[in-house]
Amino acid sequence: MIDLIRFNSFSHSLRNAIRKKELLDFDSVSSYETEAASLINSLINLRERKCEDYLEIGVEFGRTLAAVKAEKIWGVDPAPLFSAKSSSGRLCLMKTTSDSFFEKLEPGQRFDFIFLDGLHQALQTYRDLVNSMSHIKADGIIVIDDVLPVDDLSADPNMWRSIRKRRMLGKTDMAWHGDVYRVVLEVVKKHPNLNIFVVNDEKYRNGRAVIWNFSETPLEKNTDLSSASLPQSDYVSTLKRHDLLGNWEKLAGKFVDSRI
C-alpha cells in the first residue's frame, strides 16, 4: 500500500507539472522502486559492497535513478524529464548524449554499477557498452534494459513502425523493445571471459541482461556490431542453449558461484 501511495503521488505531481509546463525537481521525483531499480538494488546487496558511483544512461523521468541505493548517482540524457535541482548533493545530471558524455569523461572515473537504458537500438547500445567497459570497476556490474523482445514485432528497431504493425494486426498492446537483444549475442561472441545472464521472471518481467567479471577484460574499442538479427524464437532458443536465461534465483546462484 505504501508503494502504491508513493506511485500515485508521483503521478499526480507529474501531471500537474506537465500542465504547468514545468519539470519536477529531482527531490520531488518519487523514490517508488521501479522494476529496474529493484533489480539493481538486489544486485547491490548481492555484491556485498556499497555502491559509491552509479551511472544511468537514459533517465527519462528519473524514477529509477532516484530509487537506486548509491552514494553518488550520475544520469545522462539529452532531454531528461525532470530538473537537476536537488538538496541531497548526490546527483550529477548531464544533459548530453552518451557518446559526448563518455568522450569527455575523465579516464580514471570508475563506476560500481552502470545501467544502459538509452536508445533501444543495438548499434548505440553496444557503443555505450564498449564505452562503459572502460569505466566499470573490476567487480562492477553493467545492466542492459529491454533485451528480451516478446515477438518479432517488438524487436523492430523502429518504435513507430513496430507499433503501427501491431495495430494493423489487431494487437492491443504496445510492446516494443527494439533490437537491443543483438548486444547480448555480441557479448557472447566477442567477450567469452565476461559473465552475462538475462533475468526474466514474475518479478522482473522486462528481460534485462546482467554483465559482470570485468577483471580480465581488455579494453575493447571496436564498436562494430557483427551479430545479425534473429527471429525472436531463435534468439530465445540461443539463450536457453547457452544457459543464459532464467529467474533471479538462477542469476544469483551464477553470480555467487563465479566469485568463489
Secondary structure, 3 states (H helix, E strand, C coil): CHHHHHHHHHHHHHHHHHHCCCCCEHHHCCCCCCHHHHHHHHHHHHHCCCCCEEEEECCCCCHHHHHCCCCEEEEECCCCCCECCCCCCCEEEECCCHHHHHHHCCCCCCEEEEEECCCCCHHHHHHHHHHHHCCEEEEEEEEECCCCCCCCHHHCCCHHHHHHHHHHCCCCCCCCCCCCHHHHHHHHHHCCCCEEEEECCCCCCCCEEEEECCCCCCCCCCCCCCCCCCCHHHHHHHHHHCCCEECHHHHHHHHHHHCC
